[in-house]
Amino acid sequence: MEKKSTKIAYFVALGIFIVLLVVLGISYKDAPILIEGATTPFAGTFWSLLPPIVAIVLALISKEVYSSLFLGCLVGALLVSNFAPWETLVQLVEGDNGIVTTVSDAGNIAIIVFLVVLGIMVDLMNKTGGSEAFGRWAKKSVKSRGSAQLMTMLLGVLIFIDDYFNCLTVGAVMRPVTESHHISRAKLAYVIDSTAAPVCMIAPVSSWAAAVSGYVNSDNVSGIQMFIRQIPWNYYCLLTLLMIVVISLLNIDYGPMLTHEYNAQVKNDLFTTPERPFAGADDYETGSKGKSSVLDLLLPVVVLIATCIVGLIYTGGYYDLESSNYHAFMGAFSDASSGAGLAIGSMLALVFTFIYFWLRGSIGFEKSFESVPNGFIQMISPILILTFAWTLCGLTRYGMNSADFVVNAMSGAGDLAKFLPAVIFIIGAAIGFATGTSWGTIGIMAPIVVQVFDFDTQPILCTIGLAAACSGGVMGDHCSPISDTTIMASAGAHCYHLNHVFTQIPYALTVAGVTFVSFIIAGLLQNVVICLVIACVLMVATLLVIKAIMAKKHQGIFQEMAEANKVLANK
């Protein structure tokens, strides 16, 4: 049952925002429009960040994501239309960045198709017993909770080509494994999310490498070379992976995650809260005539990975005789259309999966097609959240020119010199959190970094600055409830979205704190090996201190969890 205080806080916050909007509307009624092409005097100002702030604050207070995102979009439409009532409705529904325009975007439609196809494949694997067989194998082969978490991480690292693909595929494969070891869905979502964007950001062959390299222009070094150079300086991504290893091996849990893990281990409750957005999706079946095997899950997944890679390089011109990327894998991968490539690849994998299960006799023709509507239904929640998040991002970034505000705020910051990477990291994190997009954040920050630091005279500081921009974008995106990657991780883990957000934030902030200090040290020392070693040592030391504090504070809870683990291990 919803707490009365939560409801009161929600309406108080909403009331404050309404008053603020009224004051803004009166104050800026006759204000000049400062940016050419804009329709509102709020463009390029601090107020361009108000819509995502409204959505995030309301979501964190109410723990209800749909209404919060919608109200954020509504505030954005109000500001874009300069408070004109009818124009507000037009901007919200069918404006340049409205809901209809967002949903009809080719790239976004492709992502939705990919989501639905993945949902169908997962339902098929459940119906034919593939998921159940994999869970059976996991109980025998994966001996501990730590091993299950590390296995999830390893799979996330291996699937580095795209964060969307990573989240959903790893989730589909590892849900039965983690369930058998009583790992909460919030913890699974965290591991998935932490091996999605962070891995893609340090993988030279990924859709993210292509995006970042496109933002960086220099006469003496290519974009992909700049991307590779920043990898050992990208502390947030590297330390996030290190943190997963440490907390998995040492059984470290804190913050809201501790409650979720306690309930999963002691009470066998994987969800903690009553929300079940994917109810029924994990009702694994044994398959017809007991024919199911581990291969019924692994083979479709392997084919999916292969076909998605083919789809990505196809959209990049790998097979196009007239393209400069003809039979050039890296070039084609760099120029690939992520959404279209994943949609093409997933459709091919779906056709294969249907035929494979029919030939195996695992499922009948008619029953197999029951998975089509079932898969779509399971993806309604993430699709709806994504639609609102995309709309909010569009209204903020393009409708309100939030990038101009950031550029102006950063002007003159070059005087900070060696301390600037740490500042860039904080600013990038703030933008990523507010907008819910790491790509958009990096697209704003990377050109600024190249302007502030001349690569010819300051190559190391320029590289560190780019790494700080990438780290900040990923960190903000990692924490944001309106981030598409965060939404995908929730969908992949079948976790209630805001449970994932609340449990992940303390972990992400821990890494962010160490990362901030590490960038200060990096700016001063500018030695890649020494700085990386110091960052790793600081990360491990921080986690050991947290473990000691939590063990002393929650001794009884950890004892109950340890006893529950012993009972589970002896089964």
C-alpha positions as CSV (number, residue, x, y, z in Angstrom):
1,M,0.0,0.0,0.0
2,E,1.2,3.5,-0.9
3,K,2.4,5.5,2.1
4,K,0.4,8.7,2.8
5,S,3.6,10.7,3.3
6,T,4.8,9.6,-0.2
7,K,1.5,10.8,-1.8
8,I,1.8,14.1,0.1
9,A,5.4,14.6,-0.9
10,Y,4.5,13.9,-4.6
11,F,1.7,16.5,-4.7
12,V,3.8,19.1,-2.7
13,A,6.6,18.7,-5.3
14,L,4.1,18.9,-8.2
15,G,2.6,22.0,-6.6
16,I,6.0,23.6,-6.4
17,F,6.7,22.9,-10.0
18,I,3.3,24.3,-11.0
19,V,4.0,27.6,-9.1
20,L,7.5,27.7,-10.6
21,L,6.0,27.3,-14.1
22,V,3.4,30.1,-13.4
23,V,6.2,32.4,-12.3
24,L,8.3,31.6,-15.3
25,G,5.4,32.1,-17.6
26,I,4.8,35.6,-16.2
27,S,8.4,36.6,-16.0
28,Y,9.4,35.4,-19.5
29,K,6.2,36.5,-21.2
30,D,7.9,39.3,-23.2
31,A,11.5,38.0,-22.9
32,P,13.5,38.1,-26.2
33,I,14.4,34.8,-27.9
34,L,18.2,34.5,-27.7
35,I,18.8,31.6,-30.0
36,E,18.1,31.8,-33.7
37,G,15.5,29.3,-34.8
38,A,14.2,28.7,-31.3
39,T,10.5,29.3,-30.4
40,T,10.9,30.1,-26.8
41,P,13.1,32.4,-24.6
42,F,13.9,29.4,-22.4
43,A,16.0,27.8,-25.1
44,G,19.7,27.6,-24.2
45,T,19.1,28.6,-20.5
46,F,19.1,26.7,-17.3
47,W,15.4,26.2,-17.7
48,S,16.0,23.9,-20.6
49,L,16.9,21.2,-18.0
50,L,13.6,21.7,-16.1
51,P,11.6,19.0,-17.9
52,P,13.9,16.1,-17.0
53,I,14.3,17.5,-13.5
54,V,10.6,17.4,-13.0
55,A,10.4,13.8,-14.3
56,I,13.3,12.6,-12.2
57,V,12.2,14.3,-8.9
58,L,8.6,13.1,-9.2
59,A,9.7,9.5,-10.1
60,L,12.1,9.4,-7.2
61,I,9.4,10.6,-4.8
62,S,6.4,8.7,-6.1
63,K,8.2,5.6,-7.3
64,E,5.8,5.7,-10.3
65,V,7.5,6.2,-13.6
66,Y,4.7,6.6,-16.2
67,S,3.0,9.7,-14.7
68,S,6.4,11.2,-13.8
69,L,7.7,10.9,-17.4
70,F,4.5,12.2,-18.9
71,L,4.5,15.2,-16.7
72,G,8.1,15.9,-17.6
73,C,7.1,15.7,-21.3
74,L,4.2,18.1,-20.6
75,V,6.5,20.6,-18.9
76,G,8.8,20.4,-21.9
77,A,6.0,21.0,-24.3
78,L,4.8,24.0,-22.2
79,L,8.3,25.6,-22.3
80,V,8.8,24.9,-26.0
81,S,5.5,26.4,-26.9
82,N,6.1,29.4,-24.5
83,F,3.0,28.5,-22.5
84,A,0.5,28.7,-25.4
85,P,-2.2,26.2,-24.5
86,W,-3.1,24.8,-27.9
87,E,0.5,24.9,-29.1
88,T,1.5,22.9,-26.0
89,L,-0.8,20.1,-27.0
90,V,0.5,20.2,-30.5
91,Q,4.1,20.1,-29.4
92,L,3.4,17.2,-27.0
93,V,1.6,15.1,-29.5
94,E,2.9,15.8,-33.0
95,G,5.5,18.5,-32.7
96,D,9.0,18.1,-34.0
97,N,9.9,16.3,-30.8
98,G,6.4,15.1,-29.8
99,I,5.2,11.6,-29.0
100,V,4.0,10.8,-32.5
101,T,7.2,12.1,-34.1
102,T,9.3,10.2,-31.6
103,V,7.5,6.9,-32.1
104,S,7.5,7.2,-35.9
105,D,11.3,7.8,-36.0
106,A,12.8,5.0,-38.1
107,G,15.6,4.3,-35.5
108,N,13.1,4.2,-32.6
109,I,10.7,2.0,-34.5
110,A,13.6,-0.4,-35.2
111,I,14.4,-0.6,-31.5
112,I,10.8,-1.3,-30.7
113,V,10.8,-4.1,-33.3
114,F,13.9,-5.5,-31.8
115,L,12.3,-5.4,-28.3
116,V,9.2,-7.2,-29.5
117,V,11.2,-9.9,-31.4
118,L,13.3,-10.5,-28.3
119,G,10.2,-10.9,-26.2
120,I,8.8,-13.5,-28.7
121,M,12.1,-15.4,-28.6
122,V,12.2,-15.4,-24.8
123,D,8.6,-16.7,-24.6
124,L,9.4,-19.4,-27.2
125,M,12.4,-20.5,-25.2
126,N,10.3,-20.6,-22.1
127,K,7.5,-22.6,-23.8
128,T,9.9,-25.2,-25.3
129,G,11.7,-25.7,-22.0
130,G,15.0,-24.1,-23.1
131,S,15.1,-21.7,-20.1
132,E,14.1,-24.4,-17.7
133,A,16.8,-26.8,-19.0
134,F,19.4,-24.0,-18.7
135,G,18.3,-23.3,-15.2
136,R,18.7,-27.1,-14.4
137,W,22.2,-27.1,-15.8
138,A,23.1,-23.9,-13.9
139,K,22.1,-25.5,-10.6
140,K,24.6,-28.2,-11.2
141,S,27.4,-26.2,-12.8
142,V,27.2,-22.8,-11.1
143,K,27.9,-23.6,-7.4
144,S,27.5,-20.2,-5.7
145,R,25.8,-16.9,-5.9
146,G,29.1,-15.2,-6.5
147,S,29.8,-17.5,-9.5
148,A,26.3,-16.7,-10.9
149,Q,27.0,-13.0,-10.7
150,L,30.4,-13.3,-12.3
151,M,28.9,-15.5,-15.0
152,T,26.4,-12.8,-15.7
153,M,29.2,-10.2,-15.9
154,L,31.3,-12.4,-18.2
155,L,28.4,-12.9,-20.6
156,G,27.8,-9.1,-20.5
157,V,31.5,-8.5,-21.4
158,L,31.3,-11.0,-24.3
159,I,28.2,-9.4,-25.8
160,F,29.8,-6.0,-26.3
161,I,28.4,-5.0,-29.7
162,D,25.5,-2.9,-28.4
163,D,24.0,-2.0,-25.0
164,Y,20.3,-2.7,-25.9
165,F,21.2,-6.1,-27.3
166,N,23.4,-6.8,-24.2
167,C,20.7,-6.0,-21.7
168,L,18.0,-8.1,-23.2
169,T,20.1,-11.1,-24.2
170,V,22.1,-11.4,-20.9
171,G,18.8,-11.0,-19.0
172,A,17.1,-13.8,-21.0
173,V,20.0,-16.2,-20.5
174,M,20.8,-15.4,-16.9
175,R,17.4,-15.1,-15.3
176,P,17.0,-18.9,-14.6
177,V,20.6,-19.1,-13.4
178,T,20.3,-16.2,-10.9
179,E,16.8,-17.3,-9.9
180,S,18.2,-20.8,-8.9
181,H,20.7,-19.0,-6.6
182,H,18.2,-16.7,-5.0
183,I,19.7,-13.5,-6.5
184,S,17.2,-10.6,-6.5
185,R,16.0,-9.2,-9.7
186,A,17.4,-5.8,-8.6
187,K,20.9,-7.3,-8.3
188,L,20.6,-9.0,-11.7
189,A,19.4,-5.7,-13.3
190,Y,22.4,-3.9,-11.7
191,V,24.9,-6.5,-13.1
192,I,23.3,-6.3,-16.5
193,D,23.3,-2.5,-16.5
194,S,26.9,-2.4,-15.3
195,T,28.1,-4.6,-18.1
196,A,26.1,-2.9,-20.9
197,A,27.1,0.8,-21.4
198,P,30.4,0.5,-19.4
199,V,31.5,-2.5,-21.6
200,C,30.4,-0.9,-24.8
201,M,32.3,2.3,-23.9
202,I,35.6,0.5,-23.7
203,A,35.1,-1.9,-26.6
204,P,36.7,-0.7,-29.8
205,V,34.3,-2.8,-31.9
206,S,30.9,-1.5,-30.7
207,S,28.1,0.8,-31.8
208,W,29.4,3.2,-29.0
209,A,32.9,3.4,-30.4
210,A,31.4,4.4,-33.7
211,A,29.3,7.1,-32.0
212,V,32.1,8.6,-29.9
213,S,34.6,8.6,-32.8
214,G,32.1,10.6,-34.8
215,Y,32.0,13.3,-32.2
216,V,35.8,13.9,-32.2
217,N,37.6,15.7,-35.0
218,S,41.4,16.3,-35.1
219,D,43.8,16.8,-37.9
220,N,46.4,14.5,-36.6
221,V,44.5,11.6,-35.1
222,S,41.3,9.8,-36.2
223,G,38.2,9.5,-34.1
224,I,38.6,5.7,-33.5
225,Q,42.2,6.3,-32.4
226,M,41.0,8.9,-29.9
227,F,38.4,6.4,-28.7
228,I,41.1,3.7,-28.2
229,R,43.4,6.1,-26.4
230,Q,40.8,7.1,-23.8
231,I,40.0,3.5,-22.8
232,P,42.7,3.1,-20.0
233,W,41.7,6.6,-18.7
234,N,37.9,5.8,-18.6
235,Y,37.8,5.2,-14.9
236,Y,34.0,5.0,-14.4
237,C,33.6,2.1,-16.8
238,L,36.7,0.2,-15.7
239,L,36.0,0.6,-12.0
240,T,32.4,-0.4,-12.5
241,L,33.6,-3.8,-13.8
242,L,36.1,-4.1,-11.0
243,M,33.3,-3.3,-8.5
244,I,31.2,-6.2,-9.8
245,V,34.1,-8.6,-9.4
246,V,34.8,-7.5,-5.8
247,I,31.2,-7.4,-4.6
248,S,30.5,-10.8,-6.2
249,L,33.6,-12.5,-4.6
250,L,33.3,-10.8,-1.2
251,N,29.5,-10.7,-1.0
252,I,29.2,-7.0,-0.4
253,D,25.7,-5.5,-0.4
254,Y,24.6,-2.1,1.0
255,G,21.9,0.5,0.6
256,P,18.4,-0.6,-0.8
257,M,20.1,-3.5,-2.5
258,L,20.8,-5.1,0.9
259,T,17.0,-5.3,1.5
260,H,16.4,-6.9,-1.9
261,E,19.2,-9.4,-1.5
262,Y,18.1,-10.2,2.1
263,N,14.5,-10.9,0.9
264,A,15.8,-13.0,-2.0
265,Q,18.1,-15.2,0.1
266,V,16.1,-15.5,3.3
267,K,12.5,-15.2,2.1
268,N,12.9,-16.4,-1.4
269,D,11.3,-13.2,-2.7
270,L,13.2,-12.0,-5.8
271,F,11.2,-8.8,-6.1
272,T,10.7,-7.3,-2.6
273,T,8.0,-4.9,-3.8
274,P,4.5,-6.0,-5.1
275,E,5.0,-4.7,-8.6
276,R,5.3,-7.5,-11.2
277,P,5.6,-5.8,-14.7
278,F,6.6,-9.1,-16.3
279,A,4.2,-11.4,-14.4
280,G,4.0,-14.9,-16.0
281,A,7.0,-14.3,-18.3
282,D,9.2,-16.5,-16.1
283,D,6.8,-19.4,-15.8
284,Y,9.2,-21.9,-17.4
285,E,7.9,-25.0,-19.0
286,T,9.6,-28.4,-19.5
287,G,8.9,-28.7,-23.2
288,S,7.0,-31.4,-25.0
289,K,7.9,-35.0,-24.2
290,G,10.8,-33.9,-22.1
291,K,12.9,-33.1,-25.1
292,S,14.3,-29.7,-23.8
293,S,18.0,-29.2,-23.5
294,V,20.4,-26.4,-22.7
295,L,21.0,-26.1,-26.5
296,D,17.3,-24.9,-26.9
297,L,18.4,-21.7,-25.2
298,L,22.0,-21.3,-26.2
299,L,21.6,-22.0,-29.9
300,P,19.0,-19.3,-30.5
301,V,21.1,-16.9,-28.5
302,V,24.3,-17.7,-30.5
303,V,22.4,-17.4,-33.8
304,L,20.9,-14.1,-32.5
305,I,24.4,-12.7,-31.8
306,A,25.7,-13.8,-35.2
307,T,22.7,-12.4,-37.2
308,C,22.7,-9.1,-35.3
309,I,26.4,-8.7,-36.2
310,V,25.5,-9.4,-39.8
311,G,22.6,-7.0,-39.7
312,L,24.8,-4.2,-38.2
313,I,27.6,-4.5,-40.9
314,Y,24.9,-4.8,-43.6
315,T,23.5,-1.4,-42.6
316,G,27.1,-0.1,-42.6
317,G,27.6,-1.0,-46.2
318,Y,29.7,-4.1,-45.8
319,Y,27.9,-5.9,-48.7
320,D,27.3,-2.7,-50.8
321,L,29.5,-2.7,-53.9
322,E,29.2,1.1,-54.1
323,S,30.0,1.7,-50.5
324,S,33.5,2.7,-49.2
325,N,32.9,0.1,-46.5
326,Y,32.5,-2.8,-48.9
327,H,34.1,-5.8,-47.2
328,A,35.7,-3.5,-44.7
329,F,34.4,-4.8,-41.3
330,M,35.6,-2.0,-39.0
331,G,34.4,0.7,-41.4
332,A,31.0,-1.0,-41.8
333,F,30.7,-1.5,-38.1
334,S,31.5,2.2,-37.4
335,D,28.9,3.4,-39.9
336,A,26.2,0.9,-38.9
337,S,22.7,1.9,-38.0
338,S,22.2,0.2,-34.6
339,G,18.4,0.1,-34.5
340,A,18.0,-1.2,-38.1
341,G,20.9,-3.7,-37.8
342,L,19.5,-5.2,-34.6
343,A,16.0,-5.3,-36.0
344,I,17.2,-7.2,-39.2
345,G,19.4,-9.5,-37.2
346,S,16.7,-10.4,-34.6
347,M,14.1,-11.1,-37.3
348,L,16.5,-13.6,-39.0
349,A,17.1,-15.2,-35.6
350,L,13.4,-15.4,-34.9
351,V,12.7,-17.2,-38.2
352,F,15.6,-19.6,-37.3
353,T,14.2,-20.2,-33.8
354,F,10.7,-21.1,-35.1
355,I,12.1,-23.5,-37.6
356,Y,14.5,-25.1,-35.2
357,F,11.9,-25.8,-32.5
358,W,9.4,-27.2,-35.2
359,L,12.1,-29.5,-36.5
360,R,13.0,-30.5,-33.0
361,G,9.4,-31.3,-32.2
362,S,9.7,-29.1,-29.1
363,I,6.5,-27.2,-29.8
364,G,3.5,-27.4,-32.2
365,F,2.9,-25.0,-35.0
366,E,-0.2,-23.3,-33.5
367,K,1.2,-23.1,-29.9
368,S,4.4,-21.6,-31.2
369,F,2.5,-18.6,-32.5
370,E,1.0,-17.9,-29.1
371,S,4.4,-16.5,-28.3
372,V,3.9,-13.6,-30.8
373,P,1.3,-11.7,-28.8
374,N,2.8,-12.9,-25.5
375,G,6.2,-11.5,-26.4
376,F,4.6,-8.2,-27.4
377,I,2.6,-8.0,-24.2
378,Q,5.8,-8.5,-22.1
379,M,7.5,-5.6,-23.8
380,I,4.6,-3.1,-23.4
381,S,6.0,-1.6,-20.2
382,P,9.6,-0.9,-21.5
383,I,8.2,0.3,-24.8
384,L,5.9,2.8,-23.0
385,I,8.7,4.0,-20.8
386,L,11.1,4.3,-23.7
387,T,8.5,6.4,-25.7
388,F,8.2,8.9,-22.9
389,A,11.9,9.0,-22.3
390,W,12.7,9.5,-26.0
391,T,10.1,12.3,-26.2
392,L,11.5,14.0,-23.1
393,C,15.0,13.8,-24.4
394,G,14.0,15.3,-27.7
395,L,12.1,18.2,-26.1
396,T,15.0,18.9,-23.9
397,R,17.9,18.5,-26.3
398,Y,16.4,19.8,-29.5
399,G,13.3,21.7,-28.6
400,M,15.1,23.6,-25.7
401,N,18.7,23.6,-27.0
402,S,20.1,22.3,-23.7
403,A,23.5,21.8,-25.4
404,D,23.9,25.6,-25.8
405,F,23.4,26.1,-22.1
406,V,26.2,23.5,-21.4
407,V,28.6,25.1,-23.9
408,N,28.1,28.5,-22.4
409,A,28.5,27.2,-18.9
410,M,31.8,25.6,-19.9
411,S,33.2,28.7,-21.6
412,G,36.3,30.0,-19.8
413,A,36.8,26.7,-17.9
414,G,40.1,26.2,-19.6
415,D,41.8,28.1,-16.7
416,L,41.3,25.0,-14.5
417,A,43.8,23.1,-16.7
418,K,44.8,19.9,-14.8
419,F,41.7,19.8,-12.7
420,L,39.4,20.2,-15.6
421,P,38.9,16.4,-16.3
422,A,37.3,16.0,-12.9
423,V,35.1,18.9,-13.6
424,I,34.2,17.6,-17.0
425,F,33.3,14.2,-15.4
426,I,30.9,15.9,-12.9
427,I,29.3,18.1,-15.6
428,G,28.9,15.1,-17.9
429,A,27.3,13.0,-15.1
430,A,24.8,15.8,-14.4
431,I,23.8,16.2,-18.0
432,G,23.6,12.4,-18.5
433,F,21.4,12.1,-15.4
434,A,19.1,15.0,-16.4
435,T,18.7,13.9,-20.1
436,G,19.0,10.1,-19.7
437,T,21.3,9.8,-22.7
438,S,25.1,9.1,-22.6
439,W,25.4,9.4,-26.4
440,G,23.8,12.8,-26.2
441,T,26.0,13.9,-23.3
442,I,29.1,12.8,-25.1
443,G,27.9,14.5,-28.2
444,I,27.7,17.7,-26.2
445,M,30.9,17.3,-24.2
446,A,33.4,15.7,-26.6
447,P,33.6,18.7,-29.0
448,I,34.1,21.0,-26.0
449,V,37.0,18.9,-24.7
450,V,38.7,19.0,-28.1
451,Q,38.3,22.8,-28.1
452,V,39.6,23.3,-24.5
453,F,42.6,21.0,-25.0
454,D,44.6,21.2,-28.2
455,F,45.6,17.6,-29.0
456,D,48.9,18.8,-30.7
457,T,50.1,20.6,-27.5
458,Q,48.2,18.7,-24.8
459,P,47.6,15.1,-26.1
460,I,47.4,13.4,-22.7
461,L,45.1,16.0,-21.1
462,C,42.9,16.0,-24.2
463,T,42.7,12.2,-24.0
464,I,42.0,12.3,-20.3
465,G,39.3,15.0,-20.9
466,L,37.6,12.8,-23.5
467,A,37.7,9.8,-21.1
468,A,36.1,12.1,-18.4
469,A,33.4,13.1,-20.8
470,C,32.7,9.5,-21.7
471,S,32.8,8.4,-18.0
472,G,30.5,11.2,-17.0
473,G,28.0,10.4,-19.7
474,V,27.9,6.7,-18.8
475,M,27.6,7.5,-15.0
476,G,24.7,9.9,-15.4
477,D,23.0,7.6,-17.8
478,H,23.6,4.7,-15.4
479,C,21.7,6.5,-12.6
480,S,19.0,8.1,-14.5
481,P,15.4,6.7,-14.4
482,I,14.7,8.1,-17.8
483,S,17.8,6.4,-19.4
484,D,16.9,4.0,-22.2
485,T,19.8,1.7,-21.1
486,T,18.5,1.6,-17.6
487,I,15.0,0.8,-18.9
488,M,16.4,-2.0,-21.0
489,A,18.3,-3.4,-18.0
490,S,15.1,-3.5,-16.0
491,A,13.4,-5.2,-18.9
492,G,16.2,-7.8,-19.4
493,A,16.1,-8.7,-15.7
494,H,12.3,-8.6,-15.4
495,C,12.7,-6.1,-12.6
496,Y,10.3,-3.3,-11.7
497,H,12.1,-0.3,-13.2
498,L,12.3,2.0,-10.2
499,N,13.5,-0.8,-7.9
500,H,16.4,-1.1,-10.3
501,V,17.0,2.7,-10.2
502,F,16.9,3.0,-6.4
503,T,19.1,0.0,-5.8
504,Q,21.7,0.9,-8.4
505,I,22.2,4.6,-7.5
506,P,24.3,4.0,-4.3
507,Y,26.6,1.6,-6.2
508,A,27.0,4.0,-9.1
509,L,27.7,6.9,-6.7
510,T,30.4,4.8,-5.0
511,V,32.2,4.3,-8.3
512,A,31.6,7.9,-9.2
513,G,33.3,9.2,-6.0
514,V,36.4,7.1,-6.7
515,T,36.3,8.1,-10.3
516,F,36.2,11.9,-9.4
517,V,39.3,11.5,-7.2
518,S,41.0,9.4,-9.9
519,F,40.5,12.1,-12.5
520,I,42.1,14.7,-10.2
521,I,45.1,12.4,-9.8
522,A,45.2,11.7,-13.5
523,G,45.2,15.4,-14.4
524,L,48.1,16.0,-12.0
525,L,50.3,12.9,-12.7
526,Q,49.3,12.1,-16.4
527,N,50.8,8.6,-16.2
528,V,48.4,6.0,-17.5
529,V,49.8,3.0,-15.7
530,I,50.3,4.7,-12.3
531,C,47.0,6.4,-12.4
532,L,45.1,3.3,-13.3
533,V,46.7,1.3,-10.5
534,I,45.9,4.0,-8.0
535,A,42.3,4.1,-9.2
536,C,41.9,0.3,-8.8
537,V,43.5,0.4,-5.3
538,L,41.2,3.2,-4.2
539,M,38.1,1.3,-5.5
540,V,39.0,-1.9,-3.7
541,A,39.9,-0.1,-0.5
542,T,36.6,1.8,-0.6
543,L,34.6,-1.4,-1.0
544,L,36.5,-3.1,1.9
545,V,35.7,-0.1,4.2
546,I,32.0,-0.3,3.2
547,K,32.0,-4.1,3.8
548,A,33.5,-3.5,7.3
549,I,31.0,-0.8,8.2
550,M,28.0,-2.8,6.9
551,A,29.1,-6.0,8.6
552,K,29.2,-4.2,12.0
553,K,25.9,-2.3,11.4
554,H,23.9,-5.2,10.1
555,Q,25.5,-8.2,11.7
556,G,22.3,-10.1,12.3
557,I,21.1,-9.6,8.7
558,F,24.3,-10.9,7.2
559,Q,24.3,-13.9,9.5
560,E,20.8,-14.8,8.4
561,M,21.8,-14.5,4.7
562,A,24.9,-16.6,5.3
563,E,22.8,-19.4,6.9
564,A,20.3,-19.2,4.0
565,N,23.2,-19.6,1.6
566,K,24.4,-22.7,3.4
567,V,21.0,-24.3,3.2
568,L,20.8,-23.5,-0.5
569,A,24.3,-24.9,-1.1
570,N,23.4,-28.2,0.6
571,K,20.3,-28.8,-1.5
